[in-house]
Amino acid sequence: MKINKAKIDKIKGFLDEREANYLYKLALKAGKNGPCLEIGSYCGKSSVYLGAACKENSTVLFPLIIMAVQKNSSPAKPILTPIC
């Protein structure tokens, strides 16, 4: 795994190293079958691990970022706020 731990530690998130390594191994296995999808990537810490595994398999990761809709927005024109 070619990930710079010093840079990863600067990313906001709750992912510990054991979980990160597990996600990486899962993505290595799943990525052999095609692209991977991550739903709710928060600030992207897990995306780095998943993306690194996908890159090793010459596939891609599609991270789905969830945004919070502000109360004062309308359904026709929602005001989205990044969670990070």
The first five atom37 places (N, CA, C, CB, O) and aatype in JSON, in Angstrom:
{
  "aatype": [12, 11, 9, 2, 11, 0, 11, 9, 3, 11, 9, 11, 7, 13, 10, 3, 6, 1, 6, 0, 2, 18, 10, 18, 11, 10, 0, 10, 11, 0, 7, 11, 2, 7, 14, 4, 10, 6, 9, 7, 15, 18, 4, 7, 11, 15, 15, 19, 18, 10, 7, 0, 0, 4, 11, 6, 2, 15, 16, 19, 10, 13, 14, 10, 9, 9, 12, 0, 19, 5, 11, 2, 15, 15, 14, 0, 11, 14, 9, 10, 16, 14, 9, 4],
  "atom_mask": [
    [1, 1, 1, 1, 1],
    [1, 1, 1, 1, 1],
    [1, 1, 1, 1, 1],
    [1, 1, 1, 1, 1],
    [1, 1, 1, 1, 1],
    [1, 1, 1, 1, 1],
    [1, 1, 1, 1, 1],
    [1, 1, 1, 1, 1],
    [1, 1, 1, 1, 1],
    [1, 1, 1, 1, 1],
    [1, 1, 1, 1, 1],
    [1, 1, 1, 1, 1],
    [1, 1, 1, 0, 1],
    [1, 1, 1, 1, 1],
    [1, 1, 1, 1, 1],
    [1, 1, 1, 1, 1],
    [1, 1, 1, 1, 1],
    [1, 1, 1, 1, 1],
    [1, 1, 1, 1, 1],
    [1, 1, 1, 1, 1],
    [1, 1, 1, 1, 1],
    [1, 1, 1, 1, 1],
    [1, 1, 1, 1, 1],
    [1, 1, 1, 1, 1],
    [1, 1, 1, 1, 1],
    [1, 1, 1, 1, 1],
    [1, 1, 1, 1, 1],
    [1, 1, 1, 1, 1],
    [1, 1, 1, 1, 1],
    [1, 1, 1, 1, 1],
    [1, 1, 1, 0, 1],
    [1, 1, 1, 1, 1],
    [1, 1, 1, 1, 1],
    [1, 1, 1, 0, 1],
    [1, 1, 1, 1, 1],
    [1, 1, 1, 1, 1],
    [1, 1, 1, 1, 1],
    [1, 1, 1, 1, 1],
    [1, 1, 1, 1, 1],
    [1, 1, 1, 0, 1],
    [1, 1, 1, 1, 1],
    [1, 1, 1, 1, 1],
    [1, 1, 1, 1, 1],
    [1, 1, 1, 0, 1],
    [1, 1, 1, 1, 1],
    [1, 1, 1, 1, 1],
    [1, 1, 1, 1, 1],
    [1, 1, 1, 1, 1],
    [1, 1, 1, 1, 1],
    [1, 1, 1, 1, 1],
    [1, 1, 1, 0, 1],
    [1, 1, 1, 1, 1],
    [1, 1, 1, 1, 1],
    [1, 1, 1, 1, 1],
    [1, 1, 1, 1, 1],
    [1, 1, 1, 1, 1],
    [1, 1, 1, 1, 1],
    [1, 1, 1, 1, 1],
    [1, 1, 1, 1, 1],
    [1, 1, 1, 1, 1],
    [1, 1, 1, 1, 1],
    [1, 1, 1, 1, 1],
    [1, 1, 1, 1, 1],
    [1, 1, 1, 1, 1],
    [1, 1, 1, 1, 1],
    [1, 1, 1, 1, 1],
    [1, 1, 1, 1, 1],
    [1, 1, 1, 1, 1],
    [1, 1, 1, 1, 1],
    [1, 1, 1, 1, 1],
    [1, 1, 1, 1, 1],
    [1, 1, 1, 1, 1],
    [1, 1, 1, 1, 1],
    [1, 1, 1, 1, 1],
    [1, 1, 1, 1, 1],
    [1, 1, 1, 1, 1],
    [1, 1, 1, 1, 1],
    [1, 1, 1, 1, 1],
    [1, 1, 1, 1, 1],
    [1, 1, 1, 1, 1],
    [1, 1, 1, 1, 1],
    [1, 1, 1, 1, 1],
    [1, 1, 1, 1, 1],
    [1, 1, 1, 1, 1]
  ],
  "atom_positions": [
    [[0.86, -1.18, 0.0], [0.0, 0.0, 0.0], [0.9, 1.24, 0.0], [-0.98, 0.0, 1.24], [1.77, 1.39, 0.86]],
    [[0.67, 2.11, -0.98], [1.49, 3.31, -1.12], [0.69, 4.54, -0.67], [1.97, 3.48, -2.59], [0.17, 5.29, -1.5]],
    [[0.6, 4.72, 0.65], [-0.16, 5.84, 1.21], [0.74, 6.57, 2.21], [-1.48, 5.35, 1.89], [1.35, 5.96, 3.08]],
    [[0.79, 7.88, 2.07], [1.59, 8.71, 2.97], [0.8, 8.94, 4.27], [1.97, 10.06, 2.3], [-0.15, 9.72, 4.29]],
    [[1.2, 8.26, 5.33], [0.49, 8.33, 6.62], [0.48, 9.75, 7.19], [1.12, 7.36, 7.63], [-0.49, 10.15, 7.84]],
    [[1.55, 10.5, 6.97], [1.61, 11.87, 7.5], [0.52, 12.74, 6.87], [3.0, 12.48, 7.23], [-0.08, 13.57, 7.55]],
    [[0.28, 12.55, 5.58], [-0.76, 13.32, 4.91], [-2.15, 12.84, 5.33], [-0.6, 13.2, 3.38], [-3.06, 13.65, 5.51]],
    [[-2.31, 11.54, 5.49], [-3.6, 10.97, 5.9], [-4.01, 11.5, 7.27], [-3.53, 9.43, 5.92], [-5.18, 11.8, 7.49]],
    [[-3.06, 11.61, 8.17], [-3.37, 12.07, 9.53], [-3.92, 13.48, 9.57], [-2.13, 11.99, 10.39], [-4.54, 13.88, 10.56]],
    [[-3.7, 14.25, 8.52], [-4.19, 15.62, 8.45], [-5.65, 15.7, 7.99], [-3.32, 16.44, 7.51], [-6.29, 16.75, 8.1]],
    [[-6.18, 14.58, 7.48], [-7.57, 14.56, 7.01], [-8.49, 14.33, 8.19], [-7.77, 13.46, 5.93], [-8.29, 13.43, 9.0]],
    [[-9.51, 15.16, 8.28], [-10.5, 15.04, 9.34], [-11.26, 13.72, 9.18], [-11.49, 16.24, 9.32], [-11.6, 13.33, 8.07]],
    [[-11.51, 13.03, 10.3], [-12.26, 11.79, 10.22], [-12.1, 10.91, 11.45], [0.0, 0.0, 0.0], [-11.32, 11.22, 12.35]],
    [[-12.84, 9.82, 11.45], [-12.89, 8.93, 12.6], [-12.3, 7.56, 12.31], [-14.32, 8.77, 13.06], [-12.43, 6.65, 13.12]],
    [[-11.66, 7.4, 11.19], [-11.15, 6.11, 10.73], [-9.84, 5.79, 11.44], [-10.96, 6.11, 9.21], [-8.87, 6.54, 11.34]],
    [[-9.82, 4.65, 12.15], [-8.54, 4.26, 12.76], [-7.76, 3.38, 11.78], [-8.78, 3.52, 14.11], [-8.3, 2.93, 10.77]],
    [[-6.52, 3.14, 12.1], [-5.63, 2.45, 11.16], [-6.09, 1.01, 10.87], [-4.21, 2.42, 11.72], [-5.96, 0.54, 9.74]],
    [[-6.61, 0.33, 11.86], [-7.09, -1.05, 11.66], [-8.26, -1.08, 10.68], [-7.52, -1.69, 13.01], [-8.3, -1.91, 9.78]],
    [[-9.2, -0.16, 10.86], [-10.35, -0.07, 9.94], [-9.89, 0.32, 8.53], [-11.38, 0.96, 10.47], [-10.39, -0.21, 7.53]],
    [[-8.95, 1.24, 8.47], [-8.43, 1.7, 7.17], [-7.81, 0.54, 6.4], [-7.4, 2.83, 7.37], [-8.05, 0.38, 5.21]],
    [[-7.01, -0.26, 7.08], [-6.37, -1.4, 6.43], [-7.41, -2.43, 5.98], [-5.36, -2.06, 7.36], [-7.25, -3.04, 4.92]],
    [[-8.45, -2.61, 6.76], [-9.52, -3.54, 6.4], [-10.26, -3.05, 5.15], [-10.51, -3.72, 7.58], [-10.53, -3.84, 4.24]],
    [[-10.59, -1.76, 5.11], [-11.24, -1.2, 3.93], [-10.36, -1.36, 2.69], [-11.57, 0.27, 4.15], [-10.85, -1.7, 1.61]],
    [[-9.08, -1.11, 2.86], [-8.13, -1.25, 1.75], [-8.16, -2.67, 1.2], [-6.71, -0.87, 2.21], [-8.22, -2.87, -0.01]],
    [[-8.1, -3.66, 2.1], [-8.09, -5.07, 1.67], [-9.41, -5.45, 0.99], [-7.84, -5.99, 2.88], [-9.4, -6.18, 0.0]],
    [[-10.53, -4.96, 1.53], [-11.82, -5.23, 0.9], [-11.89, -4.64, -0.51], [-12.96, -4.66, 1.76], [-12.37, -5.28, -1.44]],
    [[-11.41, -3.4, -0.65], [-11.43, -2.75, -1.96], [-10.49, -3.43, -2.94], [-11.07, -1.26, -1.83], [-10.76, -3.47, -4.14]],
    [[-9.38, -3.97, -2.44], [-8.47, -4.71, -3.32], [-9.19, -5.92, -3.91], [-7.2, -5.16, -2.55], [-9.06, -6.22, -5.09]],
    [[-9.94, -6.6, -3.06], [-10.67, -7.79, -3.5], [-11.83, -7.41, -4.43], [-11.2, -8.58, -2.28], [-11.99, -7.98, -5.51]],
    [[-12.65, -6.44, -3.99], [-13.82, -6.03, -4.77], [-13.43, -5.35, -6.08], [-14.71, -5.1, -3.95], [-14.11, -5.52, -7.1]],
    [[-12.35, -4.59, -6.06], [-11.92, -3.86, -7.24], [-11.48, -4.74, -8.4], [0.0, 0.0, 0.0], [-11.37, -4.27, -9.53]],
    [[-11.23, -6.01, -8.12], [-10.88, -6.94, -9.21], [-12.07, -7.21, -10.12], [-10.35, -8.26, -8.63], [-11.91, -7.65, -11.26]],
    [[-13.3, -6.94, -9.58], [-14.52, -7.17, -10.35], [-15.03, -5.92, -11.06], [-15.6, -7.69, -9.43], [-15.95, -6.01, -11.87]],
    [[-14.44, -4.77, -10.78], [-14.88, -3.53, -11.41], [-14.81, -2.36, -10.46], [0.0, 0.0, 0.0], [-14.17, -2.45, -9.41]],
    [[-15.44, -1.24, -10.81], [-15.39, -0.03, -9.99], [-15.99, -0.25, -8.6], [-16.14, 1.1, -10.7], [-16.82, -1.14, -8.39]],
    [[-15.56, 0.57, -7.65], [-16.07, 0.52, -6.28], [-16.89, 1.79, -6.0], [-14.9, 0.38, -5.25], [-16.66, 2.84, -6.6]],
    [[-17.84, 1.67, -5.09], [-18.7, 2.79, -4.71], [-18.61, 2.97, -3.2], [-20.18, 2.54, -5.15], [-18.77, 2.01, -2.44]],
    [[-18.36, 4.18, -2.77], [-18.36, 4.52, -1.34], [-19.49, 5.51, -1.11], [-16.98, 5.11, -0.88], [-19.54, 6.56, -1.74]],
    [[-20.39, 5.18, -0.21], [-21.52, 6.05, 0.11], [-21.26, 6.71, 1.45], [-22.87, 5.27, 0.12], [-21.13, 6.03, 2.47]],
    [[-21.2, 8.04, 1.45], [-20.98, 8.8, 2.69], [-19.52, 8.83, 3.07], [0.0, 0.0, 0.0], [-19.13, 8.27, 4.09]],
    [[-18.72, 9.49, 2.28], [-17.27, 9.49, 2.52], [-16.81, 10.51, 3.55], [-16.57, 9.74, 1.23], [-15.6, 10.64, 3.77]],
    [[-17.71, 11.25, 4.17], [-17.42, 12.29, 5.17], [-16.38, 13.25, 4.6], [-16.9, 11.65, 6.51], [-16.71, 14.03, 3.71]],
    [[-15.15, 13.22, 5.08], [-14.14, 14.17, 4.59], [-13.1, 13.52, 3.68], [-13.44, 14.81, 5.75], [-12.15, 14.18, 3.26]],
    [[-13.27, 12.25, 3.37], [-12.42, 11.61, 2.39], [-11.3, 10.73, 2.9], [0.0, 0.0, 0.0], [-10.52, 10.2, 2.11]],
    [[-11.19, 10.56, 4.22], [-10.11, 9.73, 4.75], [-10.23, 8.29, 4.24], [-10.12, 9.76, 6.29], [-9.24, 7.72, 3.77]],
    [[-11.4, 7.72, 4.32], [-11.6, 6.34, 3.84], [-11.44, 6.28, 2.32], [-12.99, 5.82, 4.26], [-11.01, 5.26, 1.78]],
    [[-11.8, 7.35, 1.64], [-11.69, 7.39, 0.18], [-10.25, 7.23, -0.28], [-12.26, 8.7, -0.36], [-10.0, 6.66, -1.34]],
    [[-9.31, 7.73, 0.5], [-7.9, 7.61, 0.14], [-7.5, 6.13, 0.12], [-7.0, 8.4, 1.12], [-6.82, 5.68, -0.8]],
    [[-7.92, 5.4, 1.14], [-7.58, 3.97, 1.22], [-8.29, 3.17, 0.13], [-7.94, 3.42, 2.61], [-7.68, 2.32, -0.53]],
    [[-9.56, 3.44, -0.04], [-10.33, 2.73, -1.07], [-9.78, 3.05, -2.46], [-11.83, 3.1, -0.98], [-9.62, 2.17, -3.3]],
    [[-9.49, 4.33, -2.68], [-8.96, 4.77, -3.98], [-7.6, 4.18, -4.29], [0.0, 0.0, 0.0], [-7.3, 3.85, -5.44]],
    [[-6.76, 4.04, -3.26], [-5.43, 3.44, -3.46], [-5.56, 1.99, -3.9], [-4.59, 3.54, -2.16], [-4.83, 1.53, -4.78]],
    [[-6.49, 1.27, -3.28], [-6.72, -0.13, -3.65], [-7.27, -0.21, -5.08], [-7.69, -0.81, -2.66], [-6.87, -1.08, -5.86]],
    [[-8.19, 0.68, -5.41], [-8.75, 0.68, -6.76], [-7.67, 0.98, -7.8], [-9.88, 1.72, -6.87], [-7.63, 0.38, -8.87]],
    [[-6.81, 1.91, -7.46], [-5.72, 2.27, -8.38], [-4.83, 1.06, -8.65], [-4.89, 3.43, -7.81], [-4.39, 0.85, -9.78]],
    [[-4.55, 0.28, -7.62], [-3.73, -0.93, -7.8], [-4.39, -1.93, -8.74], [-3.45, -1.59, -6.45], [-3.71, -2.69, -9.42]],
    [[-5.71, -1.93, -8.77], [-6.46, -2.83, -9.65], [-6.8, -2.2, -10.99], [-7.74, -3.27, -8.96], [-7.51, -2.79, -11.8]],
    [[-6.29, -1.0, -11.23], [-6.58, -0.25, -12.46], [-8.08, -0.05, -12.66], [-6.0, -0.98, -13.67], [-8.59, -0.15, -13.77]],
    [[-8.77, 0.22, -11.57], [-10.19, 0.54, -11.63], [-10.41, 1.89, -10.94], [-11.06, -0.58, -10.97], [-9.44, 2.57, -10.61]],
    [[-11.65, 2.27, -10.71], [-11.94, 3.57, -10.12], [-12.84, 3.44, -8.9], [-12.59, 4.49, -11.16], [-13.51, 2.42, -8.7]],
    [[-12.84, 4.49, -8.11], [-13.71, 4.61, -6.94], [-14.68, 5.75, -7.21], [-12.9, 4.85, -5.62], [-14.27, 6.83, -7.64]],
    [[-15.97, 5.52, -6.94], [-16.97, 6.57, -7.02], [-17.41, 6.91, -5.6], [-18.2, 6.13, -7.91], [-18.24, 6.2, -5.03]],
    [[-16.85, 7.98, -5.0], [-17.27, 8.36, -3.66], [-18.51, 9.26, -3.74], [-16.12, 9.09, -2.9], [-18.51, 10.26, -4.44]],
    [[-19.55, 8.89, -3.03], [-20.78, 9.67, -2.99], [-20.74, 10.53, -1.73], [-22.06, 8.74, -3.01], [-20.81, 10.01, -0.61]],
    [[-20.63, 11.82, -1.91], [-20.52, 12.75, -0.79], [-21.91, 13.22, -0.41], [-19.6, 13.95, -1.14], [-22.67, 13.7, -1.25]],
    [[-22.24, 13.09, 0.85], [-23.55, 13.49, 1.35], [-23.46, 14.92, 1.85], [-24.05, 12.53, 2.47], [-22.57, 15.27, 2.63]],
    [[-24.39, 15.74, 1.4], [-24.43, 17.14, 1.8], [-25.64, 17.38, 2.69], [-24.48, 18.07, 0.56], [-26.65, 16.69, 2.58]],
    [[-25.53, 18.34, 3.57], [-26.65, 18.72, 4.42], [-27.43, 19.84, 3.72], [-26.17, 19.18, 5.83], [-26.84, 20.79, 3.21]],
    [[-28.75, 19.72, 3.69], [-29.59, 20.75, 3.09], [-30.0, 21.72, 4.19], [-30.86, 20.14, 2.39], [-30.53, 21.31, 5.23]],
    [[-29.74, 22.99, 3.97], [-30.08, 24.01, 4.97], [-31.58, 24.18, 5.08], [-29.42, 25.34, 4.62], [-32.31, 24.03, 4.09]],
    [[-32.05, 24.51, 6.28], [-33.49, 24.65, 6.55], [-34.16, 25.74, 5.71], [-33.7, 24.95, 8.02], [-35.32, 25.6, 5.34]],
    [[-33.44, 26.82, 5.41], [-34.03, 27.94, 4.7], [-34.0, 27.78, 3.18], [-33.33, 29.21, 5.07], [-34.26, 28.74, 2.46]],
    [[-33.68, 26.59, 2.69], [-33.66, 26.39, 1.24], [-34.99, 25.81, 0.78], [-32.49, 25.46, 0.83], [-35.76, 25.25, 1.57]],
    [[-35.25, 25.94, -0.51], [-36.49, 25.41, -1.08], [-36.18, 24.13, -1.86], [-37.18, 26.47, -2.0], [-35.04, 23.94, -2.28]],
    [[-37.18, 23.25, -2.07], [-36.93, 22.04, -2.85], [-36.44, 22.34, -4.27], [-38.2, 21.2, -2.92], [-35.67, 21.57, -4.85]],
    [[-36.9, 23.46, -4.83], [-36.5, 23.82, -6.19], [-35.06, 24.32, -6.24], [-37.44, 24.88, -6.75], [-34.37, 24.15, -7.25]],
    [[-34.6, 24.95, -5.16], [-33.26, 25.51, -5.11], [-32.63, 25.21, -3.75], [-33.28, 27.04, -5.38], [-32.54, 26.09, -2.9]],
    [[-32.21, 23.96, -3.54], [-31.64, 23.62, -2.23], [-30.28, 24.3, -2.02], [-31.49, 22.11, -2.1], [-29.49, 24.46, -2.95]],
    [[-30.03, 24.69, -0.79], [-28.72, 25.24, -0.42], [-27.97, 24.09, 0.24], [-28.84, 26.51, 0.54], [-28.35, 23.63, 1.32]],
    [[-26.91, 23.63, -0.39], [-26.15, 22.5, 0.12], [-24.93, 22.97, 0.89], [-25.73, 21.58, -1.01], [-24.23, 23.89, 0.47]],
    [[-24.68, 22.33, 2.0], [-23.55, 22.65, 2.82], [-22.69, 21.39, 3.0], [-24.01, 23.21, 4.19], [-23.2, 20.35, 3.44]],
    [[-21.41, 21.46, 2.66], [-20.56, 20.29, 2.89], [-20.52, 19.96, 4.38], [-19.13, 20.55, 2.35], [-20.54, 20.86, 5.22]],
    [[-20.47, 18.69, 4.69], [-20.43, 18.27, 6.07], [-19.07, 18.56, 6.71], [-20.74, 16.81, 6.17], [-19.0, 18.79, 7.91]],
    [[-18.0, 18.55, 5.92], [-16.65, 18.82, 6.45], [-16.43, 20.31, 6.61], [-15.57, 18.21, 5.53], [-15.36, 20.74, 7.04]]
  ]
}
